[in-house]
Amino acid sequence: MPEAAVVEQPVTENSTGNQPQESLGWRSAISPDLQKNEVLTPYKNVNDLAKVHIETVKKAKDLEERVGNSIPKLGENATQEERDKFYTSLGRPEKPEGYELDPDKKNAPEWNKYWEDTLFSEGIPKKTAQALQSKLNAQLTSMVEAHNAKILAENTKAAETLKTELGDKYDASVVLVSRLWKEWGKTEVEFDKAFATESSANRTTMMRFLLNVAAKTGEDSSLRGTGQRAEAPKPGYDLSKFNLPPARV
């Protein structure tokens, strides 16, 4: 259908013949209360108005979708209900257990409980919490591995130092220390196991201490390759107070 021709109304004089009357053009066909509305006056014809209206409707729909998917700012005096709704919209689970921080059940239950409650109370979204937990676990693992590596290096260095000090008597010294530990300490825990979780400093210090005690009391005769004590105990040592083991290893 061809577009209807729009005929602009000529400007006419008013009844006094002095002032020109405004030409309404296409607006002459609409109700009088709209004819001079400033929103409509810029448009020369109905087609121009229709084009702008179509674009306006489209923009309005786009804006409505954006507003519908937006998250309003939480007010300073928001109620707990408003806060819960806000945090839920951000992605916080409905309850602390919903974070699923430890699906493989590798952590202690009290560890998981603490972080689930803490993250929930702070309104942290589930994905953010999982990402933070992953980074925290990686950091803790790295710290533990570094600590264990340091202890292992210290133990290795300390053992090598002691071996150098004792030379070919190292193996016999270890046996002697273990024997003294068991007989004098009256413990069922073997010497090496007693220091399994300690630093190398404690273990080597105790070994040197026991070896010195053995030397002072004549208990180091096994280090000299003989079944008899090489020297008599020095004055002041009452050996009757000790349950002495045999001299041989």
Phi, psi and omega in degrees: 000127181293148181294135181291139181287135179257121183258117177287136180281133179292154178284128181240161178276151178281185186296338181276341179080010182252319185256132178289145179267136182295138177277124181274335181059230182296339181287348178292344182271353181258173185298147184303327183289348180253346188301324183251018178295129185297341177289330185265336187299332180292342186270130183282330180209176183295325181299316178299318179296319182295318180299313180296322180296318179299314179296322181295318179297318179298314179297323180296320179293318178299316180294322179297320178294318179296316180294322180294330180265000182275161179247117182292153179292138180278127181288157181296326183257030182294146177283168179296324178296318178293323178294316179299319179295320180294313180295324178296321179294335178280343180117012176288138179293165183290336179214160183304323182294348182283355181289330180055054182284334186225068183297333181271000178056046180267338183269161175293140182306321181292330176295311180298317182299316181299311184287326176297313180294319181294311180297321180294316181294333179270358177073028183284130178299154184300312182296320178296318180297317180295321179294317179295318180296321179296317179293322179295316178298319179296320179294315180296318178299317179297319180294318179294316179297319179295320179296313180297321179295322179295315179298317180298318179296320178295317179298316180296315180296317181296319179296318179295322178296316180294321178298320179295319180295318186270341178061228183285359178264005184298308183300314179296328179293320179297317179296317180297315180298317180297321180293315179295321179301317183285316185285317183273326180279343181051046180240145178275351181276124180295154185303309183297321181291329180297334182247018184298326182256006180266167176284161182299330182300318181294318183292311182291325177297318179293322178298315179296321179297312181293323177294322177293319177297317179298321179292321181290329185258001180084006180285354182269017182299331180296335180287343182263003176073032180223156180274355180246152177293134185287336182215153179284148177302145180287153180303143179102348180260117178265093184290347181291344180279350185249145172272086189287136175280169177302156182288328181280150178277000000 
